[in-house]
Amino acid sequence: MAISGYYVGLLLVGLVPVIFFGTDPASAFTTLGVVIAIWLIIGLIDFALAAAPRLLSVERELPDRVRLGEPVASTLLLTNLGTRTLNGVVRDAWEPSAGSGRMRETVRIPAGERRAVQRTLRPWRRGDRRSEMVVVRSWGPLRLVARQATLRSPGRVRILPPFNSRRHLPSRVARLRELDGATTLQVRGQGTEFDSLRDYVRGDDVRSIDWRATARRIGENAAGKTGLVVRTWRPERDRRVIILIDTGRTAAARIDDETRLDTAIESALLLAALATRAGDRVDLIAYDRRVRARVQGATGPALLSKIVDGMANVEPELIETDWSAVPGLVRGITTHRALVVLLTTADHGGASRALLESLPELTRHHLVMVASVADPDAVRATTELDDRDAVYRAAAAERSLLDASRVRRALTRFGADAISAPPLELPPRVADRYLELKRAGRL
């Protein structure tokens, strides 16, 4: 039951003459009681004439999943199963991060008819956004008193990572095609696949000369073919790329209005999309002290779909990551040489000690890349020396940059490739480094 302000206001107006102009206290109290009783009877009549909200049938129409940043069309289908017209207000109780804005809608539903209440949600966080209840308030004909009921109508829409770094994919795929022989560019390197034989031209690496093929051509002297023959190579396919996303406490830090974890997801999506185009097998693990998400065995378009779906509800955990278990996780995926990409935070010696201790076991068997997010505010702070507080901030920022540089040098000494870049630059940097490894024949 709900009482309108209009009802309370009219009751107070009716009491004013009794209170201020009543001369006899006994008669004043009697009149006061009569006025209150009359208004209570009027309220009860209005309440009784209101349509029963529990006779309202609620159905939802929602998309199953959308990407973060896209609007979500939410529709409530309300069917009046009663015998009276329902005049009231409907409130769809979405959680705040669903971005529903004003959630109250005025409705008028005649008996036996259906009305649609549409809302546009603008979620600002990924993950499952839910609404469990719908609150219906049905007013009487005088709009003094209303019946109210909470109807259970669960709804869920999964907000996927946005994959904004998708715009970098076409240019990287074009470079990949060059490496893969779609253009005249051919590369040679240890561990790459043989592609074809061709005539030697000035500038070719002499180590690519195929002496047996050259001898055979010389033996065909009658045909006038006496030139050298060289081998051309193309990057190997069916390599293994293992992406490990650190979901520990450092992943919760916000850099440029997004968490480190969100940047890591963007980097993983771009790298996975590029690697699967190259014919490599991609596996992904989100880990801190236990596995939060795992994607294995997927290829092609299904790979990205599984990654965004698996990472949608993963949030940073405020615990230290157990790096000692990471080599075992990688061995559980493959015992062959692979590219292991660690998307983590490597900018402080103390926090990175466990990572550095586990690296030798990884680099002994695999090619390891460590990618971390750099804070552009720290770089800007080193140049701002306007006052004493700014000087202290600049000194602290300079110290943090030096710590990060020392950690990167330590990673390099242990045999890992260290990459650090601001959030918008890290995904393409990781993809570029993958292409460089392909070009050099290291993958």
Backbone hydrogen bonds, N-H to C=O, Kabsch-Sander energy under -0.5 kcal/mol:
donor,donor_aa,acceptor,acceptor_aa,energy
2,A,146,A,-2.4
4,S,144,L,-2.6
8,V,4,S,-1.5
9,G,5,G,-2.6
10,L,6,Y,-2.2
11,L,7,Y,-1.8
12,L,8,V,-2.1
13,V,9,G,-2.2
14,G,10,L,-2.1
15,L,11,L,-1.1
16,V,12,L,-1.1
18,V,14,G,-0.5
19,I,15,L,-2.4
20,F,16,V,-2.5
21,F,17,P,-1.9
22,G,18,V,-0.8
28,A,24,D,-2.5
29,F,25,P,-2.5
30,T,26,A,-2.1
31,T,27,S,-2.9
32,L,28,A,-2.6
33,G,29,F,-2.4
34,V,30,T,-2.3
35,V,31,T,-2.6
36,I,32,L,-2.4
37,A,33,G,-2.5
38,I,34,V,-2.6
39,W,35,V,-2.4
40,L,36,I,-2.3
41,I,37,A,-2.5
42,I,38,I,-2.6
43,G,39,W,-2.5
44,L,40,L,-2.6
45,I,41,I,-2.4
46,D,42,I,-2.5
47,F,43,G,-2.4
48,A,44,L,-2.4
49,L,45,I,-1.9
50,A,46,D,-0.7
50,A,47,F,-0.7
55,L,52,A,-1.3
56,L,53,P,-1.5
57,S,55,L,-0.5
57,S,79,T,-2.9
59,E,77,L,-1.9
61,E,75,T,-2.2
66,V,158,R,-2.1
68,L,160,L,-2.5
69,G,123,P,-0.6
70,E,67,R,-2.1
72,V,121,L,-2.8
74,S,72,V,-0.7
74,S,119,R,-3.1
75,T,61,E,-1.9
76,L,117,V,-2.8
77,L,59,E,-3.1
77,L,75,T,-0.5
78,L,76,L,-0.7
78,L,115,R,-3.1
79,T,57,S,-2.5
79,T,77,L,-0.5
80,N,78,L,-0.5
80,N,113,E,-2.5
81,L,55,L,-2.4
81,L,79,T,-0.8
86,L,109,I,-2.7
87,N,85,T,-0.7
87,N,139,W,-0.5
88,G,86,L,-0.6
88,G,107,V,-2.2
89,V,137,R,-2.2
90,V,105,E,-2.9
91,R,135,V,-2.8
92,D,90,V,-0.5
92,D,103,M,-1.4
93,A,91,R,-0.7
93,A,133,M,-1.8
94,W,92,D,-1.9
95,E,130,R,-1.3
98,A,95,E,-2.1
99,G,96,P,-2.0
105,E,90,V,-2.6
107,V,88,G,-2.6
109,I,86,L,-2.5
112,G,80,N,-2.0
113,E,110,P,-1.9
115,R,78,L,-2.5
117,V,76,L,-2.9
118,Q,116,A,-0.6
119,R,74,S,-3.1
121,L,72,V,-3.2
121,L,119,R,-0.6
122,R,98,A,-0.5
122,R,99,G,-1.5
124,W,97,S,-1.7
125,R,97,S,-0.6
127,G,159,I,-2.8
129,R,127,G,-0.6
129,R,157,V,-2.6
131,S,155,G,-2.2
132,E,93,A,-0.6
134,V,151,L,-2.6
135,V,91,R,-2.7
136,V,134,V,-0.5
136,V,149,A,-2.8
137,R,89,V,-2.7
138,S,136,V,-0.5
138,S,147,R,-3.2
139,W,87,N,-3.0
139,W,137,R,-0.6
140,G,145,V,-1.8
143,R,140,G,-1.3
146,A,2,A,-2.9
147,R,138,S,-2.8
149,A,136,V,-2.3
151,L,134,V,-3.2
151,L,149,A,-0.6
153,S,132,E,-2.3
153,S,151,L,-0.5
155,G,131,S,-2.4
157,V,129,R,-2.0
158,R,64,D,-2.2
159,I,127,G,-2.7
159,I,157,V,-0.6
160,L,66,V,-3.2
160,L,158,R,-0.7
166,R,163,F,-1.4
167,R,164,N,-1.2
168,H,165,S,-1.9
169,L,166,R,-1.8
172,R,168,H,-1.4
173,V,169,L,-2.7
174,A,170,P,-2.0
175,R,171,S,-1.7
176,L,172,R,-2.2
177,R,173,V,-2.1
178,E,174,A,-1.5
179,L,175,R,-1.9
180,D,176,L,-1.9
181,G,178,E,-1.1
182,A,177,R,-2.9
183,T,177,R,-0.6
187,V,233,W,-1.2
192,T,189,G,-1.7
193,E,234,R,-2.2
195,D,232,T,-3.0
196,S,232,T,-0.9
198,R,230,V,-2.0
200,Y,228,L,-2.0
204,D,201,V,-2.1
208,S,205,D,-1.9
209,I,206,V,-1.5
210,D,229,V,-2.9
211,W,209,I,-0.9
214,T,210,D,-2.1
215,A,211,W,-2.6
216,R,212,R,-2.3
217,R,213,A,-2.0
218,I,214,T,-2.4
219,G,215,A,-2.1
220,E,216,R,-0.8
220,E,217,R,-0.8
221,N,218,I,-0.8
223,A,220,E,-1.9
224,G,221,N,-1.7
225,K,220,E,-1.0
226,T,224,G,-0.9
230,V,198,R,-2.7
231,R,208,S,-2.8
232,T,196,S,-2.8
233,W,187,V,-0.6
234,R,193,E,-2.6
238,D,279,G,-1.3
241,V,281,R,-3.1
242,I,339,L,-3.2
243,I,241,V,-0.6
243,I,283,D,-3.1
244,L,242,I,-0.5
244,L,341,V,-3.1
245,I,243,I,-0.5
245,I,285,I,-3.0
246,D,244,L,-0.6
246,D,343,L,-2.6
247,T,245,I,-0.5
247,T,287,Y,-2.2
249,R,319,I,-2.4
251,A,248,G,-1.4
252,A,249,R,-1.7
253,A,250,T,-1.0
255,I,253,A,-0.5
255,I,258,E,-3.0
258,E,255,I,-0.7
260,R,253,A,-1.9
261,L,251,A,-1.9
263,T,259,T,-1.8
264,A,260,R,-2.4
265,I,261,L,-2.2
266,E,262,D,-2.1
267,S,263,T,-2.3
268,A,264,A,-2.5
269,L,265,I,-2.4
270,L,266,E,-2.2
271,L,267,S,-2.4
272,A,268,A,-2.6
273,A,269,L,-2.5
274,L,270,L,-2.1
275,A,271,L,-3.0
276,T,272,A,-2.3
277,R,273,A,-1.2
278,A,274,L,-1.4
279,G,276,T,-0.8
280,D,275,A,-2.4
281,R,239,R,-3.2
283,D,241,V,-2.5
284,L,295,V,-2.5
285,I,243,I,-2.6
286,A,293,A,-2.7
287,Y,245,I,-2.5
287,Y,285,I,-0.5
288,D,290,R,-1.3
292,R,286,A,-3.4
293,A,286,A,-1.2
295,V,284,L,-2.6
302,A,299,T,-1.0
303,L,300,G,-1.5
304,L,300,G,-0.7
305,S,301,P,-1.6
306,K,302,A,-2.3
307,I,303,L,-2.2
308,V,304,L,-2.6
309,D,305,S,-1.8
310,G,306,K,-2.6
311,M,307,I,-2.4
312,A,308,V,-0.7
314,V,311,M,-0.9
317,E,247,T,-3.0
319,I,317,E,-2.3
322,D,288,D,-2.9
323,W,321,T,-1.3
325,A,322,D,-1.0
326,V,323,W,-1.2
329,L,325,A,-1.7
330,V,326,V,-2.3
331,R,327,P,-2.4
332,G,328,G,-1.8
333,I,329,L,-0.7
333,I,330,V,-1.1
334,T,330,V,-2.4
339,L,240,R,-2.6
340,V,338,A,-0.7
340,V,367,L,-3.3
341,V,242,I,-3.1
341,V,339,L,-0.6
342,L,340,V,-0.6
342,L,369,M,-3.3
343,L,244,L,-2.8
343,L,341,V,-0.7
344,T,342,L,-0.9
344,T,371,A,-1.9
346,A,344,T,-0.5
352,S,348,H,-1.8
353,R,350,G,-0.9
356,L,352,S,-2.6
357,E,353,R,-2.2
358,S,354,A,-1.4
359,L,355,L,-1.0
362,L,358,S,-1.0
362,L,359,L,-0.8
363,T,359,L,-3.1
364,R,360,P,-1.5
365,H,362,L,-1.1
366,H,362,L,-2.5
367,L,338,A,-2.3
368,V,366,H,-0.6
369,M,340,V,-2.8
370,V,417,D,-3.5
371,A,342,L,-2.6
371,A,369,M,-0.6
372,S,419,I,-2.3
374,A,421,A,-2.4
378,A,375,D,-0.8
379,V,375,D,-1.0
380,R,376,P,-2.3
381,A,377,D,-2.3
382,T,378,A,-1.1
383,T,380,R,-1.4
384,E,381,A,-0.9
385,L,383,T,-0.8
391,V,387,D,-2.0
392,Y,388,R,-2.1
393,R,389,D,-2.3
394,A,390,A,-2.6
395,A,391,V,-2.3
396,A,392,Y,-2.3
397,A,393,R,-2.6
398,E,394,A,-2.5
399,R,395,A,-2.1
400,S,396,A,-2.2
401,L,397,A,-2.2
402,L,398,E,-2.1
403,D,399,R,-2.4
404,A,400,S,-2.2
405,S,401,L,-2.1
406,R,402,L,-2.3
407,V,403,D,-2.2
408,R,404,A,-2.1
409,R,405,S,-2.1
410,A,406,R,-2.2
411,L,407,V,-2.4
412,T,408,R,-2.1
413,R,409,R,-2.1
414,F,410,A,-1.6
415,G,412,T,-1.6
416,A,411,L,-2.4
417,D,368,V,-2.7
418,A,416,A,-0.5
419,I,370,V,-2.9
419,I,417,D,-0.5
421,A,372,S,-1.5
425,E,422,P,-0.9
426,L,422,P,-1.9
429,R,425,E,-1.8
430,V,426,L,-2.5
431,A,427,P,-2.1
432,D,428,P,-2.6
433,R,429,R,-2.2
434,Y,430,V,-1.9
435,L,431,A,-2.0
436,E,432,D,-2.2
437,L,433,R,-2.2
438,K,434,Y,-1.9
439,R,435,L,-2.8
440,A,436,E,-2.4
441,G,437,L,-0.5
441,G,438,K,-1.0
442,R,437,L,-2.0
443,L,437,L,-1.0
